[in-house]
Amino acid sequence: MRTFDPDEIGQEDVRAPDDDLPARDLTDDLLDGARDETVGALDAVTATLRDAERREGQRLMAGHVATSLAANRHLVVEAGTGIGKSLAYLVPVALSKRRTVIATATKALQDQLFDKDVPSVRAGGLGLHATVLKGRQNYLCRQRLEDVGALAAATLELDGELERTPAGVADQLRRIAVWATSTATGERDHLGFEADPRAWGRVSMPAEECPGAERCPFGATCFAEAAKARAEAADVIIVNAALYGAHLSTGRTLLPAHDVVIFDEAHDLDAQLARSLGVELNASRLRAVAAMTRSSGVPDAAKIADELIAASTRLASVLGDRLDRSEAVGLSEPTRVALDAASAATERLVTALDTTGASKGSDLARLRARGAAIHLRGDLVRLRDPGGDDLIFIEGTERVATLVRAPIDVGALLKKSLWTEVSAVLCSATMPAGLEDRLGLDPANRLRVEIPSPFDYAAHAMLYVPTHLPERRDAACEGAIAEELALLVAAAGGRTLALFTSRRALNEVGRVVRERVDTPVLLQGEGSRQQLLEAFGADEATSLFATMGFWQGVDIPGRTLSLVAIDRLPFGRPDDPMLEARRQRAGDAAFWSVDVPRASMLLAQGVGRLIRTAEDRGVVCVLDTRLATASYRAALLARLPPMRRTTSHDRAVEFLRAATEAA
């Protein structure tokens, strides 16, 4: 991989590919002009920041983005922590005057971009009309809220069955109703508390069930429609990767037409899009469609709903039995029979719901049920007839098993449906080797650059691997990890983010550590993600124990975080169907070409939570002896920042105490 000097920006040969979006034949002077204008504008923006500083890596990345947009060339950037990649792409986007979609890895990153980075660009004198757009189910539906009635209903529909509403759910519905009178956006993330999925499910509307604004009494004041209208009027639309994948899977119908797409935190983009471009089905979904049909006011449809319920029971039994026998991949004959029964019932439902036999008052319910049934019909067809590059597999538990169809290789789909239509920028602090090939980016019209972090890791950070622990597969290991972690948390005075590869390990180790230390320990699940991060950041003595969802997108600079602990190397499960399919394609090279690159990328993401500013100091502790002993350790270590390394507990504690004192 090549690292480019600032003077080299715009000097690369630009070749025109044979596609619908050729690279522009621009002279070096024009490319240099785009670069110089962008870097100057970036300097004006960063000069307005509270902690204004000139970051050469940020200026370099901004120049590359500008020249790539000018040349209609795809850009892949590995921008180390501290580069400031958000401003490095927002400034050239603002100058380009081209409609752009920014797709982030998480909804939290969407809000961070809009609330923090976009205002910074505007403060620097650049016009930037930006908005956030989320999936329809993230917005309160006024019609559904009215359907809840007095919000003290005795029963709650769950998986198509009526159950007594838990007191906590009923209370949340009342709180949501009060919030609905004052919220400007209707966004779930602005609710102020973590809504129970059962409560939020009663007041939100999936896209496939929505009858449309023109048919809804609340269409004129619909929060989702208002967000969509803002997106239509904006120059920059901030979405997440899941919504962008859904946009592609529906034939590019969910987002406004755009010229540029930027994928932030793109290191796992192939896996993210594989799920979005696929199909998922479980028995609960069949029962939910049946329940909607029963309340549609169409007598024939209500009768047919019983057939769908029977099909759901058969499907649940087949999928659960296959999981029990560890037969999770492919379409067995019993699975096909269950899908055929569901398809036949769904086809009859759609026909019945197309009638106008519903009373006027229940027509909205009919339209909602019809939309859900049509969407279900399409997904059943896709599951029953997968493409040659699709993988069909079952995930979940025997009680709640889900049938999934997903493409093993997304590159061919993206090459056909995306890359010829837009200019793309992909960026992350840890960009896996070969990602652009897996995504189908044309080698003749792409550039990959690496911009190292400006931070002094050798002086400010230490990597500690406690080799005195038992091997990670040893039954005694988790108890030893808990004891080691308790000592480290005590030495750090709290200030710990402990990352786990399983919820079970998190709870077991977290419970022990909480008993051993005098400082507060928060466990994932004890509040929403936002609430936990706010509590962690507000009190430097607090520690937070969390799972994979916190391995990226967590930015906690300063004294609050001095120790990042990782319980085990993040290798994929041997029984992960998608990974296994990719392993089989790779043959004898599978471990080195599939498992090691993925684990190294995830490990680097976790390690990257520690040093977020030039002043940060601390220790990363990987509680897995394989990082010090395994034959593949060099490949994992090569992806990590150049920290000091030790296997000595005493040296780690000494460095940790010095770091917390200096913070």
C-alpha positions as CSV (number, residue, x, y, z in Angstrom):
1,M,0.0,0.0,0.0
2,R,1.4,3.4,-0.9
3,T,1.4,6.6,1.2
4,F,1.2,9.8,-0.8
5,D,2.9,13.1,-0.1
6,P,0.8,16.3,-0.3
7,D,2.6,17.4,-3.4
8,E,1.5,14.2,-5.2
9,I,-2.2,14.9,-5.0
10,G,-3.6,15.2,-8.5
11,Q,-0.6,13.8,-10.1
12,E,-1.8,10.2,-10.6
13,D,-2.8,9.0,-14.1
14,V,-6.5,9.1,-14.5
15,R,-7.8,6.4,-16.9
16,A,-11.3,6.3,-18.3
17,P,-13.1,3.0,-17.6
18,D,-15.6,1.4,-20.0
19,D,-18.8,2.3,-18.1
20,D,-21.5,4.9,-17.9
21,L,-19.6,7.3,-15.6
22,P,-16.1,7.9,-17.3
23,A,-13.4,9.6,-15.4
24,R,-13.0,13.2,-16.5
25,D,-10.0,14.0,-18.7
26,L,-8.8,16.9,-16.6
27,T,-5.4,18.5,-16.7
28,D,-3.1,18.6,-13.7
29,D,-3.7,22.3,-13.4
30,L,-7.4,21.8,-12.9
31,L,-6.9,19.0,-10.4
32,D,-4.3,21.1,-8.5
33,G,-6.8,24.0,-8.5
34,A,-9.5,21.8,-7.0
35,R,-7.0,20.6,-4.4
36,D,-5.8,24.1,-3.5
37,E,-9.3,25.5,-3.2
38,T,-10.3,22.7,-0.9
39,V,-7.3,22.9,1.4
40,G,-7.8,26.6,1.7
41,A,-11.4,26.2,2.6
42,L,-10.6,23.5,5.1
43,D,-8.0,25.8,6.8
44,A,-10.8,28.4,7.1
45,V,-13.1,25.9,8.7
46,T,-10.6,24.4,11.2
47,A,-9.6,27.9,12.2
48,T,-13.0,28.4,13.7
49,L,-12.8,25.4,15.9
50,R,-12.3,25.7,19.7
51,D,-9.1,23.7,19.6
52,A,-8.0,24.9,16.2
53,E,-5.0,23.0,14.7
54,R,-3.6,22.4,11.3
55,R,-3.7,18.7,10.6
56,E,-1.6,17.8,7.6
57,G,-3.2,14.4,7.2
58,Q,-6.6,16.0,7.2
59,R,-5.5,18.5,4.5
60,L,-4.0,15.6,2.5
61,M,-7.2,13.6,2.6
62,A,-9.4,16.6,1.7
63,G,-7.2,17.2,-1.3
64,H,-7.6,13.6,-2.4
65,V,-11.4,13.7,-2.0
66,A,-11.5,17.0,-4.0
67,T,-9.5,15.7,-6.9
68,S,-11.3,12.3,-7.0
69,L,-14.7,14.1,-7.1
70,A,-13.4,16.4,-9.9
71,A,-12.2,13.4,-11.9
72,N,-15.2,11.1,-11.2
73,R,-12.8,8.6,-9.7
74,H,-13.5,6.3,-6.7
75,L,-11.4,6.9,-3.7
76,V,-10.6,4.4,-0.8
77,V,-8.9,6.1,2.2
78,E,-7.4,4.5,5.3
79,A,-7.3,7.6,7.5
80,G,-5.7,6.9,10.9
81,T,-7.3,8.0,14.1
82,G,-6.8,11.8,14.6
83,I,-7.0,12.7,10.9
84,G,-10.4,14.3,11.2
85,K,-11.9,12.5,8.2
86,S,-15.4,14.0,8.6
87,L,-14.3,17.5,7.8
88,A,-11.8,16.1,5.2
89,Y,-14.7,14.9,3.1
90,L,-17.4,17.4,4.1
91,V,-15.4,20.5,2.9
92,P,-14.8,19.2,-0.6
93,V,-18.4,17.9,-0.8
94,A,-19.6,21.4,0.1
95,L,-17.4,23.0,-2.6
96,S,-18.4,20.4,-5.3
97,K,-22.0,21.5,-5.3
98,R,-23.0,17.9,-6.2
99,R,-25.8,16.2,-4.3
100,T,-24.1,13.7,-1.9
101,V,-25.3,10.9,0.3
102,I,-23.1,10.1,3.3
103,A,-23.7,6.6,4.6
104,T,-22.4,5.9,8.1
105,A,-22.0,2.6,10.0
106,T,-24.4,3.6,12.7
107,K,-27.3,5.9,13.5
108,A,-25.2,7.5,16.3
109,L,-22.6,8.5,13.7
110,Q,-25.4,10.1,11.6
111,D,-26.3,12.4,14.5
112,Q,-22.7,13.2,15.3
113,L,-22.1,14.3,11.7
114,F,-25.2,16.5,11.6
115,D,-24.9,17.9,15.1
116,K,-21.2,18.5,15.3
117,D,-19.4,18.4,11.9
118,V,-21.9,20.1,9.6
119,P,-22.2,23.2,11.8
120,S,-18.4,23.4,11.8
121,V,-18.4,23.6,8.0
122,R,-21.0,26.2,8.0
123,A,-19.1,28.3,10.6
124,G,-16.2,28.3,8.3
125,G,-18.2,30.1,5.7
126,L,-19.3,27.3,3.4
127,G,-22.9,26.7,2.4
128,L,-24.0,23.2,3.3
129,H,-27.6,22.2,3.2
130,A,-27.6,18.9,5.0
131,T,-30.2,16.7,6.7
132,V,-30.5,13.3,8.4
133,L,-32.7,10.6,7.0
134,K,-33.4,7.3,8.8
135,G,-35.6,4.3,8.0
136,R,-39.3,4.9,8.3
137,Q,-39.6,2.7,11.3
138,N,-37.4,5.2,13.2
139,Y,-40.1,7.8,13.1
140,L,-43.3,8.0,15.2
141,C,-46.4,7.3,13.2
142,R,-49.3,9.6,14.3
143,Q,-51.9,7.2,12.9
144,R,-50.5,4.2,14.8
145,L,-50.3,6.4,18.0
146,E,-54.0,7.2,17.6
147,D,-54.7,3.5,17.0
148,V,-53.3,2.8,20.5
149,G,-56.3,4.7,21.8
150,A,-56.2,5.7,25.5
151,L,-52.7,4.1,25.8
152,A,-54.0,2.0,28.6
153,A,-55.1,-0.9,26.5
154,A,-55.2,-4.2,28.4
155,T,-53.8,-6.2,25.5
156,L,-50.6,-6.0,23.4
157,E,-50.3,-7.7,20.0
158,L,-47.0,-9.7,20.0
159,D,-46.1,-12.0,17.1
160,G,-49.7,-12.1,16.0
161,E,-51.1,-13.1,19.4
162,L,-52.7,-11.0,22.0
163,E,-51.0,-10.8,25.4
164,R,-51.7,-8.6,28.4
165,T,-49.7,-5.4,28.1
166,P,-46.9,-5.2,30.7
167,A,-47.2,-2.2,33.0
168,G,-43.8,-0.9,31.8
169,V,-44.9,-1.0,28.1
170,A,-48.1,0.8,28.9
171,D,-46.2,3.4,30.8
172,Q,-43.8,4.0,27.9
173,L,-46.8,4.4,25.5
174,R,-48.1,7.2,27.8
175,R,-44.7,8.8,27.8
176,I,-44.4,8.6,24.0
177,A,-47.9,10.2,23.7
178,V,-46.8,13.2,25.8
179,W,-43.5,13.4,23.8
180,A,-45.5,13.4,20.5
181,T,-47.1,16.7,21.4
182,S,-43.7,18.5,21.5
183,T,-41.2,16.7,19.3
184,A,-40.2,18.4,16.0
185,T,-38.7,15.3,14.4
186,G,-40.6,12.2,15.8
187,E,-37.3,10.3,15.8
188,R,-36.9,7.4,18.1
189,D,-33.4,8.5,18.9
190,H,-34.7,11.8,20.2
191,L,-37.2,10.2,22.6
192,G,-35.0,10.7,25.7
193,F,-35.3,7.1,26.9
194,E,-34.7,3.6,25.5
195,A,-38.1,2.5,24.2
196,D,-39.1,-1.1,24.7
197,P,-39.4,-2.6,21.1
198,R,-42.9,-3.7,22.0
199,A,-43.9,-0.1,22.8
200,W,-42.1,1.5,19.8
201,G,-43.5,-1.2,17.5
202,R,-47.0,-0.1,18.3
203,V,-46.4,3.6,17.4
204,S,-44.2,3.2,14.3
205,M,-44.9,2.0,10.7
206,P,-42.6,-0.2,8.6
207,A,-42.3,1.1,5.0
208,E,-43.9,-1.9,3.5
209,E,-47.1,-1.4,5.7
210,C,-47.5,2.4,5.1
211,P,-50.5,3.1,2.9
212,G,-49.0,6.4,1.7
213,A,-49.3,10.0,2.9
214,E,-52.1,10.8,0.4
215,R,-54.3,8.0,1.9
216,C,-53.5,8.7,5.6
217,P,-55.4,11.3,7.7
218,F,-52.1,12.3,9.2
219,G,-50.2,12.4,5.9
220,A,-49.8,16.2,6.1
221,T,-48.1,16.0,9.5
222,C,-46.2,12.7,9.0
223,F,-42.7,12.8,10.6
224,A,-41.3,10.3,8.1
225,E,-42.7,12.2,5.1
226,A,-41.3,15.4,6.5
227,A,-37.9,13.8,6.8
228,K,-38.2,12.5,3.2
229,A,-39.1,16.0,2.0
230,R,-36.1,17.5,3.8
231,A,-33.9,15.0,2.1
232,E,-35.4,15.9,-1.3
233,A,-34.4,19.5,-0.7
234,A,-31.0,18.9,0.8
235,D,-27.6,18.9,-0.9
236,V,-26.2,16.4,1.6
237,I,-28.3,13.5,3.0
238,I,-26.8,11.6,6.0
239,V,-28.1,8.0,6.2
240,N,-26.7,4.8,7.6
241,A,-25.3,1.9,5.5
242,A,-28.4,-0.3,6.2
243,L,-30.7,2.3,4.7
244,Y,-28.4,2.7,1.7
245,G,-28.4,-1.0,1.2
246,A,-32.2,-1.0,1.4
247,H,-32.2,1.8,-1.2
248,L,-30.2,-0.4,-3.6
249,S,-32.3,-3.5,-2.9
250,T,-35.5,-1.6,-3.9
251,G,-34.0,-0.4,-7.2
252,R,-32.8,2.9,-5.8
253,T,-36.2,4.1,-4.8
254,L,-35.7,5.2,-1.1
255,L,-33.3,8.1,-1.5
256,P,-33.2,11.1,-3.8
257,A,-31.0,10.9,-6.9
258,H,-27.4,11.8,-6.1
259,D,-24.0,12.0,-7.8
260,V,-21.7,11.2,-4.9
261,V,-21.8,8.6,-2.1
262,I,-19.4,8.6,0.9
263,F,-19.2,5.5,3.0
264,D,-17.8,6.4,6.4
265,E,-16.5,3.6,8.6
266,A,-16.5,1.5,5.4
267,H,-14.2,-1.3,6.7
268,D,-17.1,-3.8,7.0
269,L,-19.1,-2.4,4.1
270,D,-19.2,-5.7,2.2
271,A,-20.8,-7.5,5.1
272,Q,-23.2,-4.7,5.9
273,L,-24.5,-4.5,2.3
274,A,-24.7,-8.3,2.0
275,R,-27.4,-8.3,4.7
276,S,-29.2,-5.2,3.4
277,L,-29.3,-6.7,-0.1
278,G,-30.7,-9.9,1.2
279,V,-34.0,-11.2,2.6
280,E,-35.0,-12.4,6.0
281,L,-38.1,-14.3,7.1
282,N,-39.3,-15.9,10.3
283,A,-42.6,-17.2,11.6
284,S,-43.2,-14.1,13.6
285,R,-43.5,-12.0,10.4
286,L,-46.1,-14.4,9.0
287,R,-48.1,-14.2,12.1
288,A,-47.9,-10.4,12.1
289,V,-49.2,-10.2,8.6
290,A,-52.0,-12.5,9.6
291,A,-52.9,-10.4,12.6
292,M,-53.0,-7.2,10.4
293,T,-55.3,-9.0,8.0
294,R,-57.7,-10.0,10.7
295,S,-58.3,-6.4,11.5
296,S,-58.6,-5.3,7.9
297,G,-62.3,-5.5,7.7
298,V,-62.2,-7.9,4.7
299,P,-64.0,-11.1,5.7
300,D,-62.4,-13.4,3.1
301,A,-58.9,-12.1,4.0
302,A,-59.6,-12.8,7.7
303,K,-60.4,-16.4,6.9
304,I,-57.3,-16.8,4.8
305,A,-55.2,-15.4,7.6
306,D,-55.8,-18.7,9.5
307,E,-53.9,-20.5,6.6
308,L,-51.0,-18.1,7.1
309,I,-50.9,-18.8,10.8
310,A,-50.8,-22.6,10.1
311,A,-48.0,-22.0,7.6
312,S,-46.1,-20.0,10.2
313,T,-46.4,-22.8,12.7
314,R,-45.0,-25.3,10.1
315,L,-42.1,-22.9,9.1
316,A,-41.2,-22.4,12.8
317,S,-41.1,-26.1,13.4
318,V,-39.0,-26.8,10.3
319,L,-36.5,-24.1,10.9
320,G,-36.2,-24.9,14.6
321,D,-35.7,-28.6,13.9
322,R,-33.0,-27.8,11.4
323,L,-31.1,-25.7,13.9
324,D,-31.4,-28.4,16.4
325,R,-29.8,-30.8,13.9
326,S,-27.1,-28.2,12.9
327,E,-28.4,-28.1,9.4
328,A,-28.4,-24.4,9.0
329,V,-27.5,-24.0,5.3
330,G,-29.6,-24.4,2.2
331,L,-33.2,-25.1,1.3
332,S,-34.3,-28.6,2.5
333,E,-37.4,-30.2,1.0
334,P,-39.4,-29.6,4.2
335,T,-38.3,-25.9,4.1
336,R,-39.5,-25.6,0.5
337,V,-42.9,-27.2,1.4
338,A,-43.3,-24.7,4.3
339,L,-42.4,-21.8,2.0
340,D,-44.8,-23.0,-0.6
341,A,-47.7,-23.1,1.9
342,A,-46.8,-19.6,3.1
343,S,-46.6,-18.4,-0.6
344,A,-50.0,-19.9,-1.5
345,A,-51.7,-18.3,1.6
346,T,-50.0,-15.0,0.9
347,E,-51.1,-15.0,-2.7
348,R,-54.7,-15.5,-1.7
349,L,-54.4,-12.8,0.9
350,V,-53.2,-10.2,-1.6
351,T,-56.1,-11.1,-3.9
352,A,-58.6,-10.8,-1.1
353,L,-57.1,-7.5,0.2
354,D,-57.3,-6.0,-3.3
355,T,-61.0,-6.0,-3.0
356,T,-62.9,-2.9,-1.7
357,G,-65.1,-4.9,0.7
358,A,-63.7,-3.2,3.8
359,S,-65.8,-0.6,5.5
360,K,-64.7,3.0,5.1
361,G,-63.4,3.2,8.6
362,S,-61.1,0.2,8.2
363,D,-59.7,0.9,4.8
364,L,-56.4,2.1,6.2
365,A,-56.1,-1.2,8.0
366,R,-56.8,-3.0,4.7
367,L,-54.2,-1.0,2.8
368,R,-51.6,-1.5,5.6
369,A,-52.3,-5.3,5.5
370,R,-52.2,-5.3,1.7
371,G,-48.8,-3.6,1.6
372,A,-47.3,-6.0,4.2
373,A,-48.7,-9.0,2.3
374,I,-47.3,-7.8,-1.1
375,H,-43.9,-7.3,0.4
376,L,-44.1,-10.7,2.1
377,R,-45.1,-12.3,-1.3
378,G,-42.0,-10.8,-3.0
379,D,-39.7,-12.0,-0.2
380,L,-41.1,-15.5,-0.3
381,V,-40.4,-15.6,-4.1
382,R,-36.8,-14.5,-3.5
383,L,-36.3,-17.1,-0.8
384,R,-37.8,-19.9,-2.8
385,D,-35.7,-19.1,-5.9
386,P,-32.2,-17.8,-4.8
387,G,-29.6,-16.7,-7.3
388,G,-26.5,-18.7,-8.0
389,D,-24.3,-16.4,-5.8
390,D,-26.8,-16.3,-2.9
391,L,-26.5,-18.2,0.3
392,I,-29.6,-19.5,2.1
393,F,-29.1,-20.1,5.8
394,I,-30.9,-20.2,9.2
395,E,-29.8,-18.1,12.2
396,G,-31.2,-17.4,15.7
397,T,-32.4,-20.0,18.1
398,E,-34.8,-22.9,17.9
399,R,-37.5,-20.8,19.5
400,V,-37.0,-17.8,17.1
401,A,-35.3,-19.1,13.9
402,T,-34.9,-16.8,10.9
403,L,-34.4,-17.9,7.3
404,V,-31.9,-15.6,5.4
405,R,-30.9,-15.1,1.8
406,A,-27.8,-13.0,1.3
407,P,-25.3,-12.6,-1.6
408,I,-21.9,-14.2,-0.8
409,D,-20.2,-11.7,-3.1
410,V,-21.7,-8.2,-3.3
411,G,-19.1,-7.0,-5.8
412,A,-21.0,-8.0,-8.9
413,L,-24.2,-6.5,-7.7
414,L,-22.6,-3.2,-6.8
415,K,-20.6,-3.0,-10.1
416,K,-23.9,-3.3,-12.0
417,S,-26.2,-1.2,-9.8
418,L,-24.0,1.5,-8.1
419,W,-20.5,2.2,-9.2
420,T,-21.4,3.3,-12.7
421,E,-23.9,5.8,-11.3
422,V,-22.0,7.6,-8.6
423,S,-18.5,8.8,-7.5
424,A,-17.7,7.0,-4.3
425,V,-15.4,7.8,-1.3
426,L,-14.8,5.0,1.2
427,C,-13.0,5.8,4.4
428,S,-12.1,4.3,7.7
429,A,-9.3,4.2,10.2
430,T,-8.8,0.5,9.4
431,M,-9.4,-0.4,5.7
432,P,-9.0,-4.1,5.0
433,A,-6.7,-5.1,2.2
434,G,-8.7,-6.1,-0.9
435,L,-11.9,-4.4,0.2
436,E,-12.3,-2.5,-3.1
437,D,-12.0,-5.8,-5.1
438,R,-14.7,-7.5,-2.9
439,L,-16.9,-4.4,-3.5
440,G,-16.4,-4.5,-7.3
441,L,-14.7,-1.1,-7.7
442,D,-13.2,-0.8,-11.2
443,P,-9.4,-1.0,-10.9
444,A,-9.1,1.4,-13.8
445,N,-11.0,4.1,-12.0
446,R,-10.1,4.0,-8.3
447,L,-7.3,5.2,-6.0
448,R,-6.4,3.9,-2.6
449,V,-4.3,5.9,-0.2
450,E,-3.1,5.4,3.4
451,I,-2.7,8.4,5.7
452,P,-1.2,7.5,9.0
453,S,-2.4,8.8,12.4
454,P,-0.5,11.8,13.7
455,F,-0.6,10.5,17.3
456,D,2.6,9.5,19.1
457,Y,1.5,6.0,20.0
458,A,5.0,4.8,21.0
459,A,5.1,7.4,23.8
460,H,1.4,7.5,24.8
461,A,0.1,3.9,24.6
462,M,1.1,0.4,25.6
463,L,-0.3,-2.9,24.4
464,Y,-0.4,-5.5,27.2
465,V,-1.0,-9.2,26.7
466,P,-1.1,-11.1,30.0
467,T,0.5,-14.4,29.0
468,H,0.1,-15.8,32.6
469,L,-3.7,-16.2,31.9
470,P,-5.0,-19.7,30.8
471,E,-5.7,-20.2,27.2
472,R,-8.9,-18.6,26.0
473,R,-10.6,-21.9,25.5
474,D,-9.8,-23.1,29.0
475,A,-12.8,-23.2,31.3
476,A,-10.8,-21.3,34.0
477,C,-10.0,-18.5,31.7
478,E,-13.0,-16.2,32.3
479,G,-12.5,-16.3,36.1
480,A,-8.8,-15.3,35.6
481,I,-9.8,-12.6,33.1
482,A,-12.2,-11.1,35.7
483,E,-9.4,-11.1,38.4
484,E,-6.9,-9.5,36.0
485,L,-9.4,-6.9,34.8
486,A,-10.4,-6.0,38.4
487,L,-6.7,-5.2,39.2
488,L,-6.3,-3.1,36.1
489,V,-9.6,-1.2,36.6
490,A,-8.5,-0.5,40.2
491,A,-5.1,0.7,39.0
492,A,-6.7,3.0,36.4
493,G,-9.2,4.4,39.0
494,G,-12.1,3.3,36.7
495,R,-11.6,4.9,33.3
496,T,-12.1,1.6,31.5
497,L,-13.9,0.5,28.4
498,A,-14.0,-3.3,28.4
499,L,-15.1,-4.9,25.1
500,F,-16.4,-8.4,24.9
501,T,-17.1,-10.8,22.0
502,S,-20.2,-12.2,23.7
503,R,-22.9,-11.0,26.0
504,R,-22.5,-14.0,28.3
505,A,-18.8,-13.2,28.9
506,L,-19.7,-9.6,29.5
507,N,-22.2,-10.4,32.2
508,E,-20.1,-13.0,34.0
509,V,-16.9,-11.0,34.0
510,G,-18.7,-7.7,34.6
511,R,-20.5,-9.1,37.7
512,V,-17.2,-10.3,39.2
513,V,-15.4,-7.0,38.5
514,R,-18.2,-5.0,39.9
515,E,-17.9,-6.8,43.2
516,R,-14.1,-6.4,43.3
517,V,-13.7,-2.6,42.6
518,D,-14.8,0.5,44.4
519,T,-15.6,2.5,41.2
520,P,-18.8,2.3,39.2
521,V,-19.1,-0.3,36.5
522,L,-21.8,0.0,33.8
523,L,-22.9,-3.1,31.9
524,Q,-24.5,-3.0,28.4
525,G,-28.2,-3.5,28.7
526,E,-28.6,-1.3,31.8
527,G,-29.5,1.7,29.6
528,S,-29.6,2.8,26.0
529,R,-26.3,3.1,24.1
530,Q,-26.5,6.9,24.3
531,Q,-27.3,6.9,28.0
532,L,-24.4,4.6,28.8
533,L,-21.9,6.6,26.8
534,E,-23.1,9.9,28.4
535,A,-22.8,8.4,31.9
536,F,-19.4,7.0,31.1
537,G,-18.1,10.3,29.7
538,A,-19.5,12.3,32.6
539,D,-17.7,10.5,35.4
540,E,-14.0,9.6,34.9
541,A,-14.2,7.0,37.6
542,T,-16.8,5.0,35.7
543,S,-16.1,1.9,33.6
544,L,-18.2,0.6,30.8
545,F,-18.4,-3.1,29.8
546,A,-19.9,-3.6,26.3
547,T,-20.0,-5.9,23.3
548,M,-19.3,-5.6,19.6
549,G,-21.7,-2.7,19.0
550,F,-19.2,-0.5,20.9
551,W,-16.1,-1.5,19.0
552,Q,-16.6,1.4,16.6
553,G,-18.1,4.8,16.6
554,V,-17.2,5.4,20.3
555,D,-15.2,8.6,20.8
556,I,-14.4,9.3,24.4
557,P,-11.3,11.5,24.6
558,G,-9.4,12.7,27.8
559,R,-9.3,11.4,31.3
560,T,-12.5,9.4,31.1
561,L,-10.7,6.6,29.2
562,S,-7.3,5.3,30.1
563,L,-7.7,1.5,29.7
564,V,-9.3,-0.4,26.8
565,A,-9.6,-4.1,27.6
566,I,-10.6,-6.7,24.9
567,D,-11.6,-10.1,26.2
568,R,-10.6,-12.2,23.2
569,L,-9.4,-12.0,19.6
570,P,-12.5,-11.3,17.4
571,F,-12.3,-14.3,15.1
572,G,-15.6,-15.2,13.4
573,R,-17.6,-18.2,14.7
574,P,-16.7,-21.5,12.9
575,D,-20.4,-22.0,12.3
576,D,-21.1,-18.6,10.8
577,P,-22.8,-19.6,7.5
578,M,-21.6,-16.5,5.5
579,L,-18.0,-16.7,6.7
580,E,-18.0,-20.5,6.1
581,A,-19.2,-19.9,2.5
582,R,-16.4,-17.4,1.9
583,R,-13.9,-19.9,3.5
584,Q,-15.0,-22.6,1.1
585,R,-14.5,-20.3,-1.8
586,A,-11.0,-19.4,-0.6
587,G,-10.0,-23.1,-0.2
588,D,-6.8,-23.8,1.6
589,A,-6.0,-20.1,2.0
590,A,-9.2,-19.5,3.9
591,F,-7.7,-18.8,7.3
592,W,-5.2,-16.3,6.0
593,S,-7.5,-14.6,3.4
594,V,-10.8,-14.6,5.3
595,D,-10.4,-15.1,9.0
596,V,-7.1,-13.3,9.8
597,P,-8.0,-10.1,7.8
598,R,-11.4,-9.8,9.4
599,A,-10.0,-10.4,13.0
600,S,-7.2,-7.9,12.4
601,M,-9.6,-5.3,11.2
602,L,-12.0,-5.7,14.2
603,L,-9.2,-5.8,16.7
604,A,-7.8,-2.6,15.3
605,Q,-11.2,-1.0,15.6
606,G,-11.4,-1.9,19.2
607,V,-7.9,-0.8,20.0
608,G,-8.7,2.5,18.3
609,R,-11.1,3.5,21.1
610,L,-8.1,4.4,23.3
611,I,-6.2,7.3,21.8
612,R,-8.6,9.9,20.4
613,T,-6.5,13.1,20.8
614,A,-2.8,14.0,20.9
615,E,-2.9,14.3,24.7
616,D,-4.6,10.9,25.4
617,R,-2.6,8.2,27.1
618,G,-3.3,4.7,28.3
619,V,-3.1,0.9,28.0
620,V,-4.8,-1.6,25.7
621,C,-5.1,-5.0,27.3
622,V,-5.9,-7.9,25.1
623,L,-6.9,-10.8,27.5
624,D,-6.1,-13.5,25.0
625,T,-2.7,-15.1,25.1
626,R,-2.8,-16.0,21.4
627,L,-1.8,-12.4,20.5
628,A,1.6,-13.2,22.1
629,T,2.0,-16.9,21.1
630,A,0.1,-17.8,17.9
631,S,1.7,-18.2,14.5
632,Y,-0.5,-15.5,13.1
633,R,0.1,-12.9,15.8
634,A,2.4,-10.9,13.5
635,A,-0.4,-10.4,11.0
636,L,-2.7,-9.0,13.7
637,L,0.0,-6.8,15.3
638,A,0.8,-5.3,11.9
639,R,-2.6,-3.7,11.8
640,L,-2.3,-2.1,15.2
641,P,-0.8,1.3,16.0
642,P,3.0,1.3,16.9
643,M,2.4,1.1,20.7
644,R,4.9,-0.2,23.3
645,R,4.3,-3.9,24.0
646,T,4.6,-5.9,27.2
647,T,3.5,-9.2,28.8
648,S,4.3,-7.9,32.3
649,H,1.4,-7.0,34.6
650,D,3.6,-4.8,36.7
651,R,4.9,-2.8,33.7
652,A,1.4,-2.4,32.4
653,V,0.1,-1.1,35.8
654,E,3.1,1.2,36.1
655,F,2.4,2.7,32.7
656,L,-1.3,2.9,33.4
657,R,-0.8,4.8,36.6
658,A,1.6,7.2,35.0
659,A,-0.9,7.8,32.2
660,T,-3.8,8.5,34.5
661,E,-1.6,10.9,36.5
662,A,-0.5,12.7,33.4
663,A,-4.1,13.0,32.0
